[in-house]
Amino acid sequence: MRDVILTLKTAFDNFRYPAIAAIISLATFIISVWLRNFRLLVEVFGSAAIPLSDKLSLFTKILAGAGSSVGLFSFLLIILTSVLFGVNASLIIYYFARKRKLPKKEGAAAAGGLASGILGIGCASCGPFILTSLLASFGASGALAFFPLGGAEFGILGVFLLTTSIFLICKNIPSAAVCVEKN
């Protein structure tokens, strides 16, 4: 665990990587919030009767009301997933900067964390937006009612996989600068 903390300190000592993490985290959060309101955005932007200034202000109003449109647990899950995704992406970029080849186990955990995090975007009352849309196309959206947290399990799984990915990448970053010659 000490190695992981030391690696995080080393990676984020350079201003570039915290900046990358912050930008990706913010973008992930914004996209997550807007995805929850995708139908509304499509409806508003598809209407010729609504002025462009009102259409554009809707984006900021949706962001401003993000915390009140979902439960506290779902909102914290969106924030945590966004931050972990930004840190994960920044560490992957840092890792690539030190070594051009990403081992398969880190790549799989990163992809799994991303997929679960994206599928888990939503709230306890209406379920995860993307997962519900995918399941509805197969006629199975009612299956989320059988989950104890109404589908928030996918968000929790995303947090777990992103944390695992960060841990695995941090464990391998110190050895990334060392070239091992294979015979």
Secondary structure, 3 states (H helix, E strand, C coil): CHHHHHHHHHHCCCCHHHHHHHHHHHHHHHHHHHHHCHHHHHHHHHCCCCCHHHHHHHHHHHHHCHHHHCCHHHHHHHHHHHHHHHHHHHHHHHHHHHCCCCCHHHHHHHHHHHHHHHHCCEECCCEEHHHHHHHHHCCCHHHHHHCCCCCHHHHHHHHHHHHHHHHHHHHHHHHHCCCCCCC
